[in-house]
Amino acid sequence: MLEHVAVAAVCVPLILLIGVWNTRRRWLTPGEVRFWGVALFIAAELVYLGAVS
């Protein structure tokens, strides 16, 4: 469980960076920002799970 929290701790700044970048560029809709944030987290989890097993 602690490993998943570590993956989340790595992803949260990147997800926030996507949000900050989008407020300056207005390239994505708010729904797309949420989608890419979740996609980033899931991709990081899959990479972690693939590296562990």
Residue, then its C-alpha position, 0 to 999 in steps of 0.5 A: m500500500l505504501e508503494h502506491v502512495a509513493v507513486a501517487a506522490v510522484c504523479v500529483p506534482l505532474i498532474l498539477l503541472i498539467g493544470v497550471w500549464n493548461t490555465r496559461r495555454r487554454w489548450l484542453t478542457p477541464g474534463e480533458v485535464r482530469f482525464w490526462g491526470v488520471a491516465l498519467f496516474i494509471a500509466a505510472e501504476l502499470v509501470y510500477l506493477g510491471a517493474v515489481s512483478 
